Amino acid sequence: MVVKAGGDRLRPLWDFTNLDASEARLRAKLREETTDPGRAEVLTQLARIEGLHSRFDGANALLAEADALAGASAIARARVLLERGRVLRLAGDLPASLPLFEEAFETALLAGQDFIAADATHMAALAGDMIAWTERGLKLARRSPAAASWIGTLLNNLGWWHAQRGEHSEALAAYRGSLEAHERQTTYPYLREAARVGVAEHCARLDDPRRRSRFSSTPLPGRKRPGIGTVASTRNSPPPTPTWADRRKRLSRSGSAGSRG
């Protein structure tokens, strides 16, 4: 598979509805790597799987190994920072995770790794200032083809964030933008459906039946958006975070092979 300049060469190995299969592919890739920085990159992804299983000690051990192998590779260092931040966030330590996401963003951006930089903005938005980091991520995603697939996710998370605060007009605008982005890029069909449900729900809340009928569809199980129901901000107390097992079940029901973690 050809990866765009600034894209993520390891992302095609991921299927967030099947972590075991993802791990098997990543371990096979690890055996193929011929350089220490390359092995470091793959180890960070294996650490991410450990984190998604809440095996934080295992995740941190893999990240320590990756850090030792990364050397001067900016992309490997950016991945280590990003995944360390994710592990901390999954463990519930938002304040400690945010500086790592910020540093991962700067490191990836300087290395020309726009996909990873946009990933870092989406994580920083979840851990910190949702508005500022979403705007930063959107600016990058709109100018970089390698990061363009993040537009829908960034706006979906923003829609959820506004919805949690009862800001239904703002939520509707964000979900509409997300739906338009996911209709252009069809990599993540369940996120497209989540955006469609968000549009319909907030049309209903704003009492606009003409717009609501256009976007109506069967709500996702539990009326939660798989993969984006974990939005948190340091501005206010975050909404409850579903377990990865819950998220994984909803992803499996959606029939999607992709997710944004």
N, C-alpha and C positions, 0 to 999 in steps of 0.2 A: 504493500500500500504506500502510495506517494504521500508524504507529509509536507504541508505547506511550510515555507520558510517561517520560522518562529512558532511552528506548531509543536504539538506534543507527540513524539514518536511512540510513546508507550500507551497513549489513551486507547488505541484500537484493541489492546489486550484486555480492557476492562468490560465487564458486564455486571452492573451493580445489582442485578436480580439474581446473580449466581456467583457469589464470592469464591466458592470452591473452584469453579472453572477458571475464574480470573486468576486465582492464586496458582493454579497449575500452569497456565500460560506464562505467568510472570516468572515462575521457577524455571521453566524451559528457556525463557529469554535470558535469565541469569546465567545459565550454563553456556549460552552462546556468546555472551559478552567477552571481549578480548582485552579490555582496559579496566583499570581500577575505577576511574570516574564513571564508566558505563555501568559497572557492577553497582556502584554507589547509587546511581539513579534507580535501578531496578529494586535495590534493597529498600529505598524509600517507599516504593509502591507496596511492597510486601509489608512494610511497617504500617502503612495505611490500612491494609486489610486487618492486621492485628488490632489496630485501634477501633475499627468498625465492629469487631467482636468484643470490644471492651477488655482486650488483653493488653493493658497499657505497659506492663513490664516488658513483654515481648516486643511491643512496638518500639519502646525506648532502646532496647538492646540492639535492634536492627538499625535504628537511626544512629546509634553510636558507631556501629560498624560502618555505616554509609559515610558518616562524617570523617572517619579515619581514612577512607578510600577516596574521598572527593578531591583532595589535593587543591589545585588552583582552578578547578573546573567551576565556572560561575553557575552553569545550569545545575550541576550536582549540588552545589551549595544552596541554590535557590530552592531546590526540591527538599533538601534536609530542613531548611527553615520552615517551609510551608507545611510539611508533614509533622514537624514538632509542634507547630501551632495547632494543627488539627487534633493531635492527640491531647493536648492541653484543653482544648475546647470541649472535646468529647468527654473528658474527665471532669468538666465543669468549671475550669479555671479560665474564664473569659479575659480577665485583666492580663494574665500572663501570656495568653495566646496572641493578643493584638500586636505587640511589638514584633513578634516573629512574622506575622502576616505582612506587616509594613516593610520589614527588612526583606522578606521574600519578594515583595513587589518591586522594590528598588533594585535588588540584585538581578532578578529576571529581566526587568526592563533594560538595564544597562547591557545585559548579555544578548539582547534582541530576541528574548524568548517571550513573545507577546501572549501566547496562550497561557503559560504559567503565570505571567504577570496579571492577566485578567482573572485567573483563578484566585490569585492572592487578594485582588480587590473584592471579589465576591465573599471570600472568607473574612476579610477585614470588616466588610459591611455587616456581616452577621455578628461579629464580635464587638464592634465599636459603633462609629457614627454611620448609620445606614445611609443617610442622604448623601453625605460627602463622599463616601467610598463608592456608592453606586454611581454617582456622577463621574467619578474618576474612572471607574471601570467602563462605563458607557463611552466615555471619550476615547479610551483606548480601543474598545471593540468596534467603534464606528470608523476608525481610521485604519485598522489593521485587519486584513482578511484572516490572519491566523487566529485572531481573538473574536471574530464576528459571532461565533456560535454562542458566546456568553451573553449576548444582548437579551435574549429571551429569559435566561435564568436570572440575570440581574434585575430585570423588571418584574419577574414573577415574585422574587423575594421582596422587592419593594412594595408590590401590591399587598402581599401578606402583612408586611410591617404596618402599612397604613390601615389595613383592615383591623388589626389588633387594637388600633387606637380609635376606631370608629370613624376614620376619615374616608368615607365611602366614595366621594368624588375622586379623590386622589388615588384610591385603590383601583377604581374603575379605569382611570387613565393608564395606570401602570399595567394592569392586566391586559388592556387592549393592545398596548405596545408589545407586551410579551407574546400575545397571540399572533400578532402580525409577524413578529420575528420568527416564531416557531413555524408559521406557515411558509415562510421563505426557506427555513432550514429544518428539515424533517428528521434530524438525527434522534431527537428525543420526543417521540409521539405522546408519551404520558404527560410530559410537561406542557405540550400543546393543549391536551385535554384539560389539564389543571388550569391553564390560563382561560380556556373557554368557559369552564365552570365559574371561575372568578368573575369574568365579565357578566355572565348571566345572573349570578348572585347579587352583584352590586348594581346591576340595572334594576333588579327587583327591589333592592333596598332603597333605591332612588326613585322607585315607582315609575319606571319607564318601560311599559309592556311591549312597545314596538321594538325597542332595542333588545329587550330580554328574549323575545321569541326567536330572534336571529341566532342567538348564542346558546340557547337552552340545550342541555344534554344531561345524561344521567350523572348525578354527583358521584364523585369518587367515594369509596368506602369510608364511612365515618366523617365525610365532608372535610377531610384533611388533605392537603396537597402532599403527595409523597415526595420526600426529598427536600421540601422547602418549608415544612412545618416546624423548623427548628430556628426560625429567625429570632435573633436576640439583639438587644442594643443596651449599651451602658447608660442610655438616657433614662430608661425605666426598667422595672423588673421584667425579665424576659418571660414569654409565655412558656407553658410546660413543653418540654422536649420529648417527643416519642422515642421509644427505644429503637435501635437499629433493626431488631427483629420485627417490630411493627411496621417500620418503613419498608422492609424487605418484602413482607407479605403483600403490602399494597402495590409495590412495584411489580411483583409477580402477577397479581390480578390484572394489572394494566396491560400486560402483554408486551411491555417495552423491554428492549435490551440495553437501554442506556439510562444514565442518571448523571446528575452533577453532584459531586460530593463536597 
